[in-house]
Amino acid sequence: MAEALMNHIDPEAIVLGVDTDSREAVIRLLAEKLQAAGYVKDSFADAVLAREASMPTGLPLGHAVNVAVPHTDPEHVLKPGIALATLKKPVAFANMEDPDEPVEVGLVFLMALNDKDRQIEMLQEIMATIQSEEAISGLMQASSVDDVAAVLK
């Protein structure tokens, strides 16, 4: 199942050790990578940020590292793909279950999906991967795209 995950993540859109203290900066950085690689329209970043404000995507996993899965509506997407960032220090995202509660996030999967059904599938694949503390710790320690591929193969 996780094998499929690396197939959807563009190596050009993997950024390791991002040093920022704002979720907006992380989302914009990843959105730029997806846009440069032809996955999304230039409206994508703003659309993701707007959706994040009303429907946040921070997932408290109860591990040392929490995850966020920002995404937006299909009309901003040209072709499906996923960008991935590991953060040098955690950044606060709002909790998906309880938007008033901040979640300190260290791993961000930005999803560009042009089909609602695929969106649920991809979320399930990401969820399956991040249930594993080993996978998360492998991603956080990754220093190259090859390291990431080895974890998500």
C-alpha positions in Angstrom: 0.0 0.0 0.0 2.7 2.5 0.9 4.5 1.4 -2.3 1.9 3.5 -4.1 2.7 6.5 -2.0 6.2 7.1 -3.4 4.8 6.7 -6.9 2.6 9.8 -6.2 5.3 11.9 -4.6 7.4 13.9 -7.1 11.1 13.8 -6.2 11.2 17.5 -7.3 8.6 18.2 -4.6 10.4 16.7 -1.6 12.0 19.3 0.7 13.9 18.1 3.7 14.7 20.0 6.9 12.6 23.1 6.1 13.4 25.8 8.6 10.4 28.0 9.1 7.9 28.8 11.9 4.9 29.3 9.7 2.5 26.8 8.2 1.8 29.2 5.4 5.5 29.3 4.4 5.6 25.5 4.3 2.5 25.3 2.2 3.7 28.0 -0.2 7.1 26.3 -0.6 5.6 22.9 -1.4 2.9 24.5 -3.7 5.7 26.3 -5.6 7.4 23.0 -6.1 4.2 21.4 -7.4 3.5 24.3 -9.7 7.0 24.3 -11.1 6.6 20.6 -11.9 3.3 21.2 -13.7 0.9 19.7 -11.1 -1.1 22.7 -10.1 -2.4 26.1 -11.2 -1.1 29.3 -9.6 -4.3 29.6 -7.6 -3.4 26.4 -5.8 -1.4 27.8 -2.8 -4.0 30.4 -1.9 -6.8 27.9 -2.2 -5.0 25.4 0.1 -4.4 28.2 2.7 -8.0 29.2 2.5 -9.2 25.6 3.0 -6.7 25.1 5.8 -8.2 28.1 7.6 -11.7 26.7 7.6 -11.0 22.9 7.4 -7.6 22.3 9.0 -5.6 19.2 8.4 -3.3 18.8 11.4 -3.3 15.1 12.6 -2.3 14.5 16.2 -0.8 11.1 16.0 0.4 10.8 19.6 3.9 10.3 18.3 6.9 12.5 18.7 6.1 13.9 15.3 2.6 14.9 14.1 1.5 15.2 10.4 -0.5 17.6 8.3 -2.1 16.8 5.0 -3.2 20.1 3.4 -5.1 20.0 0.1 -7.8 21.8 -1.8 -10.4 21.5 -4.5 -9.7 19.7 -7.8 -10.2 22.9 -9.9 -6.8 24.2 -8.8 -5.1 20.9 -9.9 -3.7 20.1 -13.3 -2.6 16.5 -12.5 -2.4 14.5 -9.3 0.8 14.6 -7.2 2.0 14.9 -3.7 4.7 17.2 -2.2 6.5 16.3 1.1 8.3 18.4 3.6 10.1 17.5 6.8 10.5 20.4 9.2 13.6 21.2 11.2 11.4 22.3 14.1 7.6 21.7 14.4 5.1 24.2 13.0 1.6 24.7 14.4 -1.3 23.5 12.2 -4.9 23.5 13.5 -6.2 20.1 14.6 -8.5 18.4 12.0 -10.7 17.1 14.8 -10.7 20.3 16.9 -9.8 23.4 14.9 -9.2 25.5 18.1 -6.4 23.2 19.2 -3.0 23.6 17.6 -1.0 20.5 16.6 2.8 20.7 16.4 3.6 19.3 13.0 6.9 18.0 11.7 5.9 16.3 8.5 3.7 17.8 5.8 2.1 16.0 2.8 0.7 18.6 0.4 -1.8 16.8 -1.8 -2.7 17.9 -5.3 -5.7 15.7 -6.3 -8.1 16.3 -9.1 -10.6 13.6 -8.2 -12.6 13.5 -5.0 -12.5 9.7 -4.8 -8.7 9.6 -5.3 -8.5 12.1 -2.5 -9.9 9.7 0.0 -7.7 6.9 -1.3 -4.6 9.0 -1.1 -5.5 10.1 2.4 -5.9 6.5 3.4 -2.5 5.6 2.0 -0.9 8.4 3.8 -2.7 7.5 7.0 -1.6 3.9 6.6 2.0 5.0 6.3 2.0 7.5 9.1 0.5 5.0 11.6 4.0 3.5 11.6 6.3 5.4 14.0 9.2 3.7 12.2 8.1 5.3 8.9 7.8 8.7 10.4 11.1 8.5 12.1 12.7 7.3 8.9 11.2 10.3 7.0 12.4 12.7 9.7 15.9 11.4 9.5 16.0 11.3 5.7 18.7 13.5 4.2 18.0 12.7 0.5 15.2 11.7 -1.9 16.6 8.2 -1.9 16.2 8.0 1.9 12.6 9.0 1.5 12.0 6.5 -1.3 13.5 3.8 0.9 11.0 4.5 3.6 8.0 4.8 1.3 8.7 2.0 -1.0 
